[in-house]
Amino acid sequence: MRALIQPTPTSPSSALILTTDNPIPTADSTTIEHLIRVHACSPCANELNWSTYVDLPALRALIPCPDVAGTVVTAPPDSPFQPGDAVYARTNYMRPGNARDYTIALINELARKPASLSWAEAAAVPVSALTAWQILFVQAGVVVELEAGLEAARAQWSGKRMLVTAAAGGVGLWVVQLARLLGAEVIGTCGNAQSEALVREMGAEVLNYRTTDFRRWAEDDANRVDVVVDNVGGSALRDAWWAVRDGGVVLSIVQQPGLARPQECLVENVREVFFIMNPDGEQLQQITELIEEGKCRPRVDSVWPLEHAREAFARLDGGHARGKIVFDLSLNQ
């Protein structure tokens, strides 16, 4: 089978190699492993650097793309996902990724692919949507338990204000959609007209980070927010600190929020959260239901064959993709 390989843990995207003589992995049907025929997969920003921060298992193949959409080939006899089923998942980073013709996914990672989505659209969902889901239902600390239902969650979020950095990116668009679904007021930061139009289409207000003085903007208490969701880190997170009100939450999926706090920012009693999302098939199935009900949808920036992986990662690394980069494995075969 084909597999996209990062030669070393420090190799840049320009060094990615598409190999063609790799053995097809074998799933252990006595455990919770499933062999999946990959139809589409999607990379994450900065994922080629993750192995420098995480101790990977010995000899773990450096294959990118944690998002996958495909068809079950083999499965444990008691699994709800059987051969021929269309599924999608965010697989655990401790195993090789999914930029290959066949991959392994576990029962607790899998959900049924939304029938209304193409393979490429489905591959754009798991990491971004699950990250947004866990921000709103787990990490932000203002939402009731999921089992209580969306109506109970809306009661917690209604009237809350949220600032989302990189709101037109893969995670940002899902945070905007889910937060609006829960009744929150959302302000998204963007840097160009196309991104601004997309974020407004999703129901959020827009701040242009290139022209906005966040400190001056936040001098009006009415502008301040209860929750900051940062998807960028660095200067974007530093600017966003000015927007949070006393007693609020600053959450980042990139870095510890306090590392970017301006010394002059005197806001008090702010809870700081840094987290990395966990694969969760049950949560992903909840997202599937929202997609099928027409309440949420993925956004695909562009679709590429594996043969153009270096160019696709270059667009991803540029930081201006609107939605997700996706590899369609049926292209250029």
N, C-alpha and C positions, 0 to 999 in steps of 0.2 A: 504494500500500500504506500501511498504518498504520506509524507509527514514534513511539516515545517519545523526546522531545527534552529535554535539559537546555539551557536557553537560553544560558547562559554557563558558563565553567569554574568560576565561584564561586557559581552558583545553587544554593540549597538544594532539598531534595526537594519542598518545598511549591510550587516553581515549575515542576515538570515539566509538560510539555505533550504530549498525545497528538495528533499530526497525522495526517491521512488522505489527503493528496494527494502522497505521496512517490513518486518513480520507483523501480521495482524495480531493484536493482543487477544488473549484468551480470558474470558470471564469465568470465575469460579461459581458455578451454579449452585454449589452447596452453601454459599454465603449470600450476600445481598448485591452481588455484582451483576450488571447487565452489559452485554456487548451491543453497542449502538453503531449503526451505519450513519455516519455524519453527512448531513445534507448542507448545513450551514453552521458557521461558528463566528464568534466575534471577539476581538481583543479588547483589553482594558488599557486606559492611559497609564503609562509608566510601568506596565507589568514586566517588561524586560529587565527592570531593576529590582524586582521583588526578591529574587533569590539572594541578593546581597544583604537583605534584612532578615531572612528566614532560613533556618537550618533545614535544608531539604534532605529527604532520604538518600542514602548512597546510591549512585548510579541512576537517579531519577532523570529520565530523558527531558531535556529542556525544550518542550513543545508549548507554544503560547496558546492563548485563547481559552478562557475559562467558561465562556458561554457556548452552548451547543443546542442544535435542533436536529433531530434525526429519527430513525426508525429502529425499534428494538429488533435485534437479531437473535440473541439468546437471553434467557431469563431464568431465575429460580422458579421452580414449579408453583410456589405459593405467592409469587409476586403479583400485584395488581396490574403490572406492565408486562405484557406478553409479546412474543414475536409478531411483528407487523404493526404494533401500536406506534402512533406518532407521538413523540415526547420532546420535552426540552428541559434544560437544567443549567444550573451553575455548578460545575463540579469542583471538588476540593483541590486547592492549589498544591497540596502535598503529593498529588498524583500528576502525571503528564497532562497537558492541556488537550484541546480538541481540534487543533489545526492539523487534522489527519483524517484519512478516509474512514477509519474505525476507531472507536474510543470505548472507555469503560465509565459507566455511571452507576451510582449506588441507589438503592430503592428510596432512601430518605432525601435524595437530591432531585429526584424526578417528579415531573408533573405532566399532565396531558397537554399537548400542544393545542393552543386555541385554533379551532377549525377555521376561523375567519382570517387567519394570518397565513402568509406565505412562509416558506422555510426561512428565508432571509429576515422577514419581519419578526418571526418567532425568536431567532437567534439574537435579535437586538434587545430582547426583554430581560432575561434573568438577572444579570449582575445589577443593572441600573434600577430595575423595578424593586428587586429585593433590598437593595441598599436604601432606597426611598421608603419602602415599607417599614424597615427596621428603624429608620430615623423617626418616623411618625408614631409607630406602635410600640417601640421598645426604648429608644435612646432619649427622645426629647423629654420624656417624663411627664407629659401632660395628657396622655391618652389612656383610657381604660383598657383592660385586657381585651384581646381580640375576640374572645369567645362571647363577650357582651354584645358584639355586633357593631356595624357601622353607625347606627343611629346613636348609640351610647357614645361612640367616639366623636361624632359630630357635636354632641352636647359639650364635650371637653374642648373642642377646637374652635367652635363658633365664636367669631369676634377676635380671635388671636391674630396677631400680625407676625409675618415671617419674611425675612430677607434671605434670598437664595443667590449665592454667587454662581457664575457660569450657568445661568438658568436655561440656556439653549443647548447645553451639553447633554450627554446621555443620562446621567443621574439627575441633573437639574430639571429636565423636562418631566421626569417622573415625580420628583418632589412637588413641582408646581401642580401637576394634575391631581395627585392624591390629596395634597393640602387643600386645593380648591374643592375637591369632592367632599372633604370634611368640613367645609365652611370657613376656612381660614382666609384672611386677606394676605396676598402674596405679592412681594416686590422682588423682581428678578433683575440681576445685573447682566448687561450685555454690552458689546462693543461695536456693533454695526447694525445697519438698518435691517438686514435680512433676519438676524437673530432677534432683534426687537419685535419684528412683525410676528415671528413664530411664537415668542413668549406671550405676547398680547393675545394671540389666537388661543392660547391655552388658558387665558383668563387672568393673567397677572398684570400688575403695573410694571413699568420698566424704568430702571436707572441706567444711564450710560456711564460706565465706569471711567471712560476716557475724558468725560467732561464734568462729572459730578464731584464736588468737594464734599465728601461724606461728613466731615466734621461740621461744616456749616449747615448741611442738610439736616443733620440730627439736632441742631440747636432748637428746632421746632419740636417740642415734645410729642406732638401729634404724629410725627414721622417715625418715632422710635418703635422698635419691634420687640416682641416677646421672645422670638427664637431667630437666631442666625444659623443658616445651614451653609457651610463653606465646602465647595468642591474644587478649590484651586490652591489654597494656602498662600503663603508669601504676602505680597502687597495687597491682594484682594481680601485676604482675611484681616490684615491690619486695618484696612479701610472699614471693613464691616463691623469691627469692634465699636466704632463710634455710634452705630445705629442701635445697639441693644440697650434696653432700659434696665434700671435697677431690678434685681431679682430675676433676670431673664436667663436664657440658655444660649451659649455659643458652642456649636457643634461643628467639627471638621472631620472629613474622611481622608484628609491629607496629612495633617500634622497636629501636634498638641496645640490647642488654641492659645494658651497663655504665652507661647513663644512668640506670637505675632502681636500681642497686645501693646499698643503705644503706651509709653510711660505716663503721658499726660492724660490718658483716658481714665477718669476717676469713677466710672460706674461701679456700683457696689452689689455684692451678693449674687454675682453671676456664676452659674454652674457651667463648668467647662467639660466638654465631652469629645474625646477622640475615639473612633472605633473602626473596626474592619468588619464588614458584613460576613455572615455565615450562610453557607448554602442551606436551604430549607425548602423541601418539596411541598410541604403543607402550605406554607405561605405563598409559594409560587402558584399553587392550585387556586388559592383565593384571588390572586392576580389574574389568572386565566378567566375566572368567572366574571371579573370586572371588565375584562377585554371583550368577552362574549356578549356582555350586556351593553356594550357600546359606551361605557363610562370612562375608559382609558384606552390609549393606543400607543404603540411604540413609534419612534421616529428614526428612520434609517437615513443616515447622511449619504452613504454611497456603498455600492456593492462591488466586490473585486474577486477575481480568481486567485487561487493560492499562488499562481505563477507571478502575480504582481504584488506579493506581500510587502516588499521593501517600499514600494510607492504608497501602499495603503497605510503602513506604519508611519511613513513620513507625514502623511496628512494627519494621522492621529497625534503624532508628536508635536505638530504645529499648534495644537490647542484651539483650533477654530472650527472643528467639525460641529455641525448642527444635527445632533442625534448620534447614532452609532455607526461605526465602520463595521461592515460585515463581509465575510468571505463566503461565497457561494461555491461549493465544491463541485457543482455540475458544470461550471464554466471552464472552457479551455481544456476539456478532457479529450 
